[in-house]
């Protein structure tokens, strides 16, 4: 069975239909089409060529070499009078790993879809991250098949929010199909004309009386733990 996803941008200028097919031996294939809002039928079929693309590809893609996934949200931003659509997608990479992806969709002068744009910027010095490049055309998180990290847009904070992922032990560093949530959150904030990385989306000061107790991260113990009331027996 294939489950169909339909998403629309805020301006309703098109819709994207995507679906996933599960084949034997943990293989997945994605299918999709962009249907434009017009008086005459205007559609762009999407051809999944993930298998031919580099790992976590940063390349400029088209409908003919689409990075297959199921889209679950679209938001839009305007830069120099051009509209950039930020897409949120899910990919079952194989039987042991999953990915969530943020990509950028634009339309060229002929009206054809183009995927990827250098709008994700990282500027940090943090030994817990692997810094490969400062600017990305799309963003991936990859994790263990049984994990369930979030990656979505928070309308209240006006930020993209996602779980920070970590390996279960130091020996698994870089082995992304073992990664799970560690209890902290990162994000992207739209800053003028790009998505700027935010190291910590939620911050708590547990010394203040008005802050509720928070759970410990999955890995590691906070320097200070909130003091909980004694359990009352009934």
C-alpha atoms as an extended CHARMM CRD file, in Angstrom:
* protein
*
       234  EXT
         1         1  UNK       CA              0.0000000000        0.0000000000        0.0000000000  PROA      1               0.0000000000
         2         2  UNK       CA              1.1690000000        3.5190000000       -0.8000000000  PROA      2               0.0000000000
         3         3  UNK       CA              0.0190000000        6.4290000000        1.3630000000  PROA      3               0.0000000000
         4         4  UNK       CA             -0.4850000000        9.6670000000       -0.5480000000  PROA      4               0.0000000000
         5         5  UNK       CA              0.6590000000       12.9910000000        0.9320000000  PROA      5               0.0000000000
         6         6  UNK       CA             -0.7140000000       16.2900000000       -0.3860000000  PROA      6               0.0000000000
         7         7  UNK       CA              0.8310000000       19.5980000000        0.7150000000  PROA      7               0.0000000000
         8         8  UNK       CA              0.1340000000       23.1710000000       -0.3700000000  PROA      8               0.0000000000
         9         9  UNK       CA              2.2210000000       26.3330000000        0.1290000000  PROA      9               0.0000000000
        10        10  UNK       CA              0.6110000000       29.3130000000        1.8660000000  PROA      10              0.0000000000
        11        11  UNK       CA              0.0970000000       31.0920000000       -1.4790000000  PROA      11              0.0000000000
        12        12  UNK       CA             -1.7210000000       28.0100000000       -2.9190000000  PROA      12              0.0000000000
        13        13  UNK       CA              0.0990000000       28.4250000000       -6.2460000000  PROA      13              0.0000000000
        14        14  UNK       CA              0.6500000000       24.6470000000       -6.5230000000  PROA      14              0.0000000000
        15        15  UNK       CA              0.4250000000       21.4210000000       -4.6200000000  PROA      15              0.0000000000
        16        16  UNK       CA              2.8620000000       18.5300000000       -4.2870000000  PROA      16              0.0000000000
        17        17  UNK       CA              1.6530000000       14.9400000000       -4.1720000000  PROA      17              0.0000000000
        18        18  UNK       CA              4.1850000000       12.3720000000       -2.9640000000  PROA      18              0.0000000000
        19        19  UNK       CA              3.9920000000        8.7090000000       -2.0070000000  PROA      19              0.0000000000
        20        20  UNK       CA              6.2670000000        5.8510000000       -0.9640000000  PROA      20              0.0000000000
        21        21  UNK       CA              6.4470000000        2.2590000000       -2.1730000000  PROA      21              0.0000000000
        22        22  UNK       CA              8.0600000000       -0.4340000000       -0.0160000000  PROA      22              0.0000000000
        23        23  UNK       CA              9.8180000000       -3.1920000000       -1.9310000000  PROA      23              0.0000000000
        24        24  UNK       CA             11.4330000000       -6.4440000000       -0.6960000000  PROA      24              0.0000000000
        25        25  UNK       CA             14.7180000000       -6.4090000000        1.2570000000  PROA      25              0.0000000000
        26        26  UNK       CA             14.0470000000       -3.0270000000        2.8680000000  PROA      26              0.0000000000
        27        27  UNK       CA             14.0500000000       -1.0200000000       -0.3510000000  PROA      27              0.0000000000
        28        28  UNK       CA             11.9410000000        2.1090000000       -0.7480000000  PROA      28              0.0000000000
        29        29  UNK       CA             11.0840000000        4.1590000000       -3.7980000000  PROA      29              0.0000000000
        30        30  UNK       CA              9.3830000000        7.5470000000       -3.9250000000  PROA      30              0.0000000000
        31        31  UNK       CA              7.0590000000        9.0460000000       -6.4800000000  PROA      31              0.0000000000
        32        32  UNK       CA              5.7100000000       12.5420000000       -6.8010000000  PROA      32              0.0000000000
        33        33  UNK       CA              4.2030000000       15.2540000000       -8.9390000000  PROA      33              0.0000000000
        34        34  UNK       CA              3.8670000000       19.0240000000       -8.6850000000  PROA      34              0.0000000000
        35        35  UNK       CA              0.5140000000       20.2730000000       -9.9150000000  PROA      35              0.0000000000
        36        36  UNK       CA              0.3750000000       24.0010000000      -10.6490000000  PROA      36              0.0000000000
        37        37  UNK       CA             -2.6990000000       26.0900000000       -9.9960000000  PROA      37              0.0000000000
        38        38  UNK       CA             -3.8140000000       27.0460000000      -13.4890000000  PROA      38              0.0000000000
        39        39  UNK       CA             -6.8340000000       26.9800000000      -15.7850000000  PROA      39              0.0000000000
        40        40  UNK       CA             -5.2170000000       24.2110000000      -17.8270000000  PROA      40              0.0000000000
        41        41  UNK       CA             -3.6790000000       21.0900000000      -16.3380000000  PROA      41              0.0000000000
        42        42  UNK       CA              0.0050000000       21.7390000000      -15.6730000000  PROA      42              0.0000000000
        43        43  UNK       CA              2.0050000000       19.0610000000      -13.8860000000  PROA      43              0.0000000000
        44        44  UNK       CA              5.6660000000       18.2020000000      -13.2910000000  PROA      44              0.0000000000
        45        45  UNK       CA              6.3450000000       14.5090000000      -12.5490000000  PROA      45              0.0000000000
        46        46  UNK       CA              9.2160000000       13.9190000000      -10.1060000000  PROA      46              0.0000000000
        47        47  UNK       CA             11.7220000000       11.1440000000      -10.8320000000  PROA      47              0.0000000000
        48        48  UNK       CA             13.4410000000        9.6780000000       -7.7690000000  PROA      48              0.0000000000
        49        49  UNK       CA             17.1770000000        9.3280000000       -8.4630000000  PROA      49              0.0000000000
        50        50  UNK       CA             18.4460000000        9.2400000000       -4.8650000000  PROA      50              0.0000000000
        51        51  UNK       CA             20.4990000000        6.1440000000       -5.6170000000  PROA      51              0.0000000000
        52        52  UNK       CA             22.6290000000        8.0710000000       -8.1180000000  PROA      52              0.0000000000
        53        53  UNK       CA             23.2680000000       11.1140000000       -5.8890000000  PROA      53              0.0000000000
        54        54  UNK       CA             26.1140000000       11.6880000000       -3.4090000000  PROA      54              0.0000000000
        55        55  UNK       CA             25.5190000000       11.0580000000        0.2880000000  PROA      55              0.0000000000
        56        56  UNK       CA             23.5930000000       14.0160000000        1.7720000000  PROA      56              0.0000000000
        57        57  UNK       CA             23.8200000000       15.6890000000       -1.6100000000  PROA      57              0.0000000000
        58        58  UNK       CA             24.1200000000       19.4700000000       -1.8160000000  PROA      58              0.0000000000
        59        59  UNK       CA             23.6730000000       19.6130000000       -5.5840000000  PROA      59              0.0000000000
        60        60  UNK       CA             21.2100000000       21.6150000000       -7.6230000000  PROA      60              0.0000000000
        61        61  UNK       CA             18.4160000000       19.1830000000       -8.5800000000  PROA      61              0.0000000000
        62        62  UNK       CA             15.4730000000       19.1920000000      -10.9680000000  PROA      62              0.0000000000
        63        63  UNK       CA             12.2980000000       17.1850000000      -11.4840000000  PROA      63              0.0000000000
        64        64  UNK       CA             14.3590000000       14.6580000000      -13.4550000000  PROA      64              0.0000000000
        65        65  UNK       CA             16.8220000000       13.8540000000      -10.6640000000  PROA      65              0.0000000000
        66        66  UNK       CA             14.6550000000       14.5190000000       -7.6350000000  PROA      66              0.0000000000
        67        67  UNK       CA             15.7590000000       13.4500000000       -4.1500000000  PROA      67              0.0000000000
        68        68  UNK       CA             12.7610000000       11.2310000000       -3.3850000000  PROA      68              0.0000000000
        69        69  UNK       CA             10.8720000000       11.7250000000       -0.1270000000  PROA      69              0.0000000000
        70        70  UNK       CA              7.4130000000       12.3160000000        1.3050000000  PROA      70              0.0000000000
        71        71  UNK       CA              6.7370000000       15.9970000000        1.9220000000  PROA      71              0.0000000000
        72        72  UNK       CA              4.7330000000       16.9390000000        4.9930000000  PROA      72              0.0000000000
        73        73  UNK       CA              5.0020000000       20.7460000000        5.1500000000  PROA      73              0.0000000000
        74        74  UNK       CA              5.7850000000       23.7890000000        2.9870000000  PROA      74              0.0000000000
        75        75  UNK       CA              6.4750000000       27.3450000000        4.1190000000  PROA      75              0.0000000000
        76        76  UNK       CA              7.4820000000       30.2800000000        1.9240000000  PROA      76              0.0000000000
        77        77  UNK       CA              9.9270000000       33.1730000000        2.1350000000  PROA      77              0.0000000000
        78        78  UNK       CA             10.6820000000       36.0010000000       -0.2890000000  PROA      78              0.0000000000
        79        79  UNK       CA             14.1850000000       37.2320000000       -1.1390000000  PROA      79              0.0000000000
        80        80  UNK       CA             14.6250000000       40.0470000000       -3.6970000000  PROA      80              0.0000000000
        81        81  UNK       CA             11.0700000000       39.5280000000       -4.9260000000  PROA      81              0.0000000000
        82        82  UNK       CA             11.6990000000       35.8260000000       -5.5740000000  PROA      82              0.0000000000
        83        83  UNK       CA              9.7580000000       33.2190000000       -3.6250000000  PROA      83              0.0000000000
        84        84  UNK       CA             11.6290000000       30.3660000000       -1.9780000000  PROA      84              0.0000000000
        85        85  UNK       CA              9.5660000000       27.4400000000       -0.7120000000  PROA      85              0.0000000000
        86        86  UNK       CA             11.0480000000       25.5060000000        2.2150000000  PROA      86              0.0000000000
        87        87  UNK       CA             10.0430000000       21.8490000000        2.0240000000  PROA      87              0.0000000000
        88        88  UNK       CA             10.0020000000       19.3840000000        4.9300000000  PROA      88              0.0000000000
        89        89  UNK       CA             10.3020000000       15.7250000000        3.9710000000  PROA      89              0.0000000000
        90        90  UNK       CA             10.7810000000       12.1970000000        5.2700000000  PROA      90              0.0000000000
        91        91  UNK       CA             12.8210000000        9.4030000000        3.7020000000  PROA      91              0.0000000000
        92        92  UNK       CA             13.0660000000        5.7520000000        4.6990000000  PROA      92              0.0000000000
        93        93  UNK       CA             16.6530000000        5.3110000000        3.5420000000  PROA      93              0.0000000000
        94        94  UNK       CA             16.7170000000        1.5270000000        4.0820000000  PROA      94              0.0000000000
        95        95  UNK       CA             15.6330000000       -1.0190000000        6.6760000000  PROA      95              0.0000000000
        96        96  UNK       CA             17.9750000000        0.3760000000        9.3930000000  PROA      96              0.0000000000
        97        97  UNK       CA             17.9600000000        4.1590000000        8.9530000000  PROA      97              0.0000000000
        98        98  UNK       CA             15.6060000000        7.0580000000        8.3720000000  PROA      98              0.0000000000
        99        99  UNK       CA             16.1510000000       10.6690000000        7.3100000000  PROA      99              0.0000000000
       100       100  UNK       CA             14.3140000000       13.9480000000        7.5390000000  PROA      100             0.0000000000
       101       101  UNK       CA             15.2010000000       16.6570000000        5.0790000000  PROA      101             0.0000000000
       102       102  UNK       CA             14.7050000000       20.3920000000        4.6250000000  PROA      102             0.0000000000
       103       103  UNK       CA             14.9960000000       21.4350000000        0.9850000000  PROA      103             0.0000000000
       104       104  UNK       CA             14.3390000000       24.5700000000       -1.0480000000  PROA      104             0.0000000000
       105       105  UNK       CA             12.0090000000       24.6850000000       -4.0500000000  PROA      105             0.0000000000
       106       106  UNK       CA             12.0270000000       27.5010000000       -6.6100000000  PROA      106             0.0000000000
       107       107  UNK       CA             10.7200000000       27.8740000000      -10.1390000000  PROA      107             0.0000000000
       108       108  UNK       CA             12.9440000000       29.0430000000      -13.0030000000  PROA      108             0.0000000000
       109       109  UNK       CA             12.0150000000       31.5520000000      -15.7150000000  PROA      109             0.0000000000
       110       110  UNK       CA             10.2850000000       28.7970000000      -17.6820000000  PROA      110             0.0000000000
       111       111  UNK       CA              8.2510000000       27.8770000000      -14.6080000000  PROA      111             0.0000000000
       112       112  UNK       CA             10.0010000000       24.5470000000      -14.0410000000  PROA      112             0.0000000000
       113       113  UNK       CA             10.8120000000       23.3430000000      -10.4930000000  PROA      113             0.0000000000
       114       114  UNK       CA             14.3550000000       23.5600000000       -9.1360000000  PROA      114             0.0000000000
       115       115  UNK       CA             15.4830000000       21.9940000000       -5.8570000000  PROA      115             0.0000000000
       116       116  UNK       CA             18.2380000000       23.2910000000       -3.5860000000  PROA      116             0.0000000000
       117       117  UNK       CA             19.5200000000       26.7730000000       -2.7680000000  PROA      117             0.0000000000
       118       118  UNK       CA             22.3580000000       27.9350000000       -0.4660000000  PROA      118             0.0000000000
       119       119  UNK       CA             20.0720000000       29.2670000000        2.2510000000  PROA      119             0.0000000000
       120       120  UNK       CA             21.1310000000       27.1840000000        5.2780000000  PROA      120             0.0000000000
       121       121  UNK       CA             24.0390000000       28.8210000000        7.1040000000  PROA      121             0.0000000000
       122       122  UNK       CA             26.1320000000       27.3990000000        9.9200000000  PROA      122             0.0000000000
       123       123  UNK       CA             28.5330000000       29.5660000000       11.8960000000  PROA      123             0.0000000000
       124       124  UNK       CA             29.7770000000       27.7980000000       14.9840000000  PROA      124             0.0000000000
       125       125  UNK       CA             32.7000000000       26.3530000000       16.8700000000  PROA      125             0.0000000000
       126       126  UNK       CA             31.4460000000       23.2810000000       18.6560000000  PROA      126             0.0000000000
       127       127  UNK       CA             33.4840000000       20.1230000000       19.0610000000  PROA      127             0.0000000000
       128       128  UNK       CA             30.3090000000       18.0320000000       19.3420000000  PROA      128             0.0000000000
       129       129  UNK       CA             29.4360000000       18.7550000000       15.7170000000  PROA      129             0.0000000000
       130       130  UNK       CA             31.1700000000       17.7580000000       12.5210000000  PROA      130             0.0000000000
       131       131  UNK       CA             31.5590000000       20.9910000000       10.5770000000  PROA      131             0.0000000000
       132       132  UNK       CA             31.8790000000       20.1970000000        6.9040000000  PROA      132             0.0000000000
       133       133  UNK       CA             30.6760000000       23.3820000000        5.2220000000  PROA      133             0.0000000000
       134       134  UNK       CA             29.2380000000       26.7070000000        6.3750000000  PROA      134             0.0000000000
       135       135  UNK       CA             26.4380000000       26.9910000000        3.8250000000  PROA      135             0.0000000000
       136       136  UNK       CA             24.1830000000       24.1770000000        2.6690000000  PROA      136             0.0000000000
       137       137  UNK       CA             21.6400000000       23.8950000000       -0.1210000000  PROA      137             0.0000000000
       138       138  UNK       CA             19.5810000000       21.3510000000        1.8330000000  PROA      138             0.0000000000
       139       139  UNK       CA             19.7410000000       19.9350000000        5.3410000000  PROA      139             0.0000000000
       140       140  UNK       CA             19.5450000000       16.3300000000        6.5560000000  PROA      140             0.0000000000
       141       141  UNK       CA             19.1470000000       14.6050000000        9.8710000000  PROA      141             0.0000000000
       142       142  UNK       CA             19.7170000000       10.8340000000        9.8250000000  PROA      142             0.0000000000
       143       143  UNK       CA             18.8190000000        8.4720000000       12.6290000000  PROA      143             0.0000000000
       144       144  UNK       CA             18.0340000000        4.9440000000       13.7850000000  PROA      144             0.0000000000
       145       145  UNK       CA             14.9170000000        3.4350000000       12.2120000000  PROA      145             0.0000000000
       146       146  UNK       CA             13.1370000000        3.1600000000       15.5860000000  PROA      146             0.0000000000
       147       147  UNK       CA             13.8300000000        6.7480000000       16.7050000000  PROA      147             0.0000000000
       148       148  UNK       CA             11.2600000000        9.5030000000       16.1890000000  PROA      148             0.0000000000
       149       149  UNK       CA             12.9750000000       12.9120000000       16.1380000000  PROA      149             0.0000000000
       150       150  UNK       CA             11.0370000000       16.0330000000       15.2690000000  PROA      150             0.0000000000
       151       151  UNK       CA             11.9130000000       18.3590000000       12.4020000000  PROA      151             0.0000000000
       152       152  UNK       CA              9.2280000000       20.9310000000       11.7730000000  PROA      152             0.0000000000
       153       153  UNK       CA              8.3480000000       24.6170000000       11.7540000000  PROA      153             0.0000000000
       154       154  UNK       CA              7.2310000000       26.1530000000       15.0430000000  PROA      154             0.0000000000
       155       155  UNK       CA              4.8300000000       28.9960000000       14.2040000000  PROA      155             0.0000000000
       156       156  UNK       CA              4.9140000000       30.3880000000       17.7580000000  PROA      156             0.0000000000
       157       157  UNK       CA              8.7010000000       30.6840000000       17.8190000000  PROA      157             0.0000000000
       158       158  UNK       CA              8.8990000000       31.3610000000       14.0620000000  PROA      158             0.0000000000
       159       159  UNK       CA             11.7470000000       28.8720000000       13.8310000000  PROA      159             0.0000000000
       160       160  UNK       CA             12.5050000000       25.4710000000       12.3920000000  PROA      160             0.0000000000
       161       161  UNK       CA             12.9910000000       23.1410000000       15.3580000000  PROA      161             0.0000000000
       162       162  UNK       CA             14.6240000000       19.7050000000       15.3100000000  PROA      162             0.0000000000
       163       163  UNK       CA             16.0240000000       17.1800000000       17.7600000000  PROA      163             0.0000000000
       164       164  UNK       CA             19.7600000000       17.1410000000       18.2700000000  PROA      164             0.0000000000
       165       165  UNK       CA             20.8590000000       13.5860000000       17.4930000000  PROA      165             0.0000000000
       166       166  UNK       CA             23.7400000000       11.7280000000       19.0800000000  PROA      166             0.0000000000
       167       167  UNK       CA             25.3400000000        8.2640000000       18.8850000000  PROA      167             0.0000000000
       168       168  UNK       CA             24.6860000000        5.8260000000       21.7470000000  PROA      168             0.0000000000
       169       169  UNK       CA             28.4240000000        5.6610000000       22.4940000000  PROA      169             0.0000000000
       170       170  UNK       CA             31.6320000000        7.3440000000       21.2620000000  PROA      170             0.0000000000
       171       171  UNK       CA             32.5460000000        4.3420000000       19.0990000000  PROA      171             0.0000000000
       172       172  UNK       CA             29.4140000000        4.9600000000       16.9920000000  PROA      172             0.0000000000
       173       173  UNK       CA             30.2980000000        8.5670000000       16.1840000000  PROA      173             0.0000000000
       174       174  UNK       CA             29.5380000000        9.1270000000       12.4900000000  PROA      174             0.0000000000
       175       175  UNK       CA             27.5180000000        5.9180000000       12.1980000000  PROA      175             0.0000000000
       176       176  UNK       CA             24.2920000000        7.8160000000       11.6100000000  PROA      176             0.0000000000
       177       177  UNK       CA             21.9320000000        4.8410000000       11.5090000000  PROA      177             0.0000000000
       178       178  UNK       CA             22.5540000000        4.4480000000       15.2710000000  PROA      178             0.0000000000
       179       179  UNK       CA             21.7660000000        8.0640000000       16.1880000000  PROA      179             0.0000000000
       180       180  UNK       CA             18.8250000000        8.9210000000       18.4600000000  PROA      180             0.0000000000
       181       181  UNK       CA             17.4820000000       12.0220000000       20.2040000000  PROA      181             0.0000000000
       182       182  UNK       CA             19.5290000000       13.2710000000       23.1720000000  PROA      182             0.0000000000
       183       183  UNK       CA             16.8730000000       15.5290000000       24.7230000000  PROA      183             0.0000000000
       184       184  UNK       CA             18.0670000000       18.8870000000       23.3350000000  PROA      184             0.0000000000
       185       185  UNK       CA             16.8810000000       20.8750000000       20.3390000000  PROA      185             0.0000000000
       186       186  UNK       CA             18.5140000000       22.8620000000       17.5540000000  PROA      186             0.0000000000
       187       187  UNK       CA             16.9080000000       24.9990000000       14.9070000000  PROA      187             0.0000000000
       188       188  UNK       CA             17.0180000000       27.5110000000       12.0850000000  PROA      188             0.0000000000
       189       189  UNK       CA             15.8370000000       31.1200000000       12.3240000000  PROA      189             0.0000000000
       190       190  UNK       CA             15.0110000000       33.1000000000        9.1970000000  PROA      190             0.0000000000
       191       191  UNK       CA             17.4190000000       36.0450000000        9.2170000000  PROA      191             0.0000000000
       192       192  UNK       CA             16.9210000000       38.5010000000        6.3840000000  PROA      192             0.0000000000
       193       193  UNK       CA             17.6010000000       36.2350000000        3.4140000000  PROA      193             0.0000000000
       194       194  UNK       CA             18.6330000000       32.8320000000        4.7810000000  PROA      194             0.0000000000
       195       195  UNK       CA             18.0590000000       30.2110000000        7.4580000000  PROA      195             0.0000000000
       196       196  UNK       CA             20.5750000000       30.7490000000       10.2760000000  PROA      196             0.0000000000
       197       197  UNK       CA             21.4570000000       27.8160000000       12.5110000000  PROA      197             0.0000000000
       198       198  UNK       CA             20.4570000000       28.1270000000       16.1970000000  PROA      198             0.0000000000
       199       199  UNK       CA             22.4830000000       25.9720000000       18.5680000000  PROA      199             0.0000000000
       200       200  UNK       CA             19.8890000000       25.7570000000       21.3490000000  PROA      200             0.0000000000
       201       201  UNK       CA             16.2420000000       26.4940000000       20.6860000000  PROA      201             0.0000000000
       202       202  UNK       CA             14.9610000000       25.9680000000       24.2310000000  PROA      202             0.0000000000
       203       203  UNK       CA             16.8530000000       27.2170000000       27.2550000000  PROA      203             0.0000000000
       204       204  UNK       CA             15.8660000000       26.7220000000       30.8690000000  PROA      204             0.0000000000
       205       205  UNK       CA             17.1210000000       28.3290000000       34.0590000000  PROA      205             0.0000000000
       206       206  UNK       CA             16.2240000000       25.8150000000       36.7020000000  PROA      206             0.0000000000
       207       207  UNK       CA             17.3520000000       28.1430000000       39.5170000000  PROA      207             0.0000000000
       208       208  UNK       CA             14.2100000000       30.2180000000       38.9560000000  PROA      208             0.0000000000
       209       209  UNK       CA             11.0170000000       29.2800000000       40.7760000000  PROA      209             0.0000000000
       210       210  UNK       CA              8.7510000000       29.7400000000       37.7720000000  PROA      210             0.0000000000
       211       211  UNK       CA             10.5340000000       27.1380000000       35.6330000000  PROA      211             0.0000000000
       212       212  UNK       CA              9.0850000000       23.6190000000       35.6840000000  PROA      212             0.0000000000
       213       213  UNK       CA             11.3390000000       20.5970000000       36.2010000000  PROA      213             0.0000000000
       214       214  UNK       CA             12.5890000000       19.1280000000       32.9350000000  PROA      214             0.0000000000
       215       215  UNK       CA             13.6760000000       15.5620000000       32.1680000000  PROA      215             0.0000000000
       216       216  UNK       CA             17.3120000000       14.6340000000       31.9400000000  PROA      216             0.0000000000
       217       217  UNK       CA             18.7500000000       14.2850000000       28.4320000000  PROA      217             0.0000000000
       218       218  UNK       CA             19.0550000000       10.7130000000       27.2390000000  PROA      218             0.0000000000
       219       219  UNK       CA             22.8520000000       10.9650000000       27.2270000000  PROA      219             0.0000000000
       220       220  UNK       CA             24.6710000000       12.7300000000       30.0120000000  PROA      220             0.0000000000
       221       221  UNK       CA             23.3980000000       14.3940000000       33.1590000000  PROA      221             0.0000000000
       222       222  UNK       CA             22.7940000000       18.1410000000       33.4910000000  PROA      222             0.0000000000
       223       223  UNK       CA             25.0940000000       19.9960000000       35.8610000000  PROA      223             0.0000000000
       224       224  UNK       CA             22.0780000000       20.7950000000       38.0120000000  PROA      224             0.0000000000
       225       225  UNK       CA             18.9710000000       18.7200000000       38.4490000000  PROA      225             0.0000000000
       226       226  UNK       CA             15.6570000000       20.3150000000       39.4430000000  PROA      226             0.0000000000
       227       227  UNK       CA             14.5860000000       19.4280000000       42.9410000000  PROA      227             0.0000000000
       228       228  UNK       CA             11.3980000000       17.3950000000       42.8380000000  PROA      228             0.0000000000
       229       229  UNK       CA              8.8700000000       17.1590000000       45.6750000000  PROA      229             0.0000000000
       230       230  UNK       CA              8.9680000000       14.0340000000       47.7890000000  PROA      230             0.0000000000
       231       231  UNK       CA              6.6320000000       11.2820000000       46.6880000000  PROA      231             0.0000000000
       232       232  UNK       CA              3.5290000000       11.0440000000       48.8450000000  PROA      232             0.0000000000
       233       233  UNK       CA              2.2300000000        7.5750000000       49.5990000000  PROA      233             0.0000000000
       234       234  UNK       CA             -1.5270000000        6.9890000000       49.6230000000  PROA      234             0.0000000000
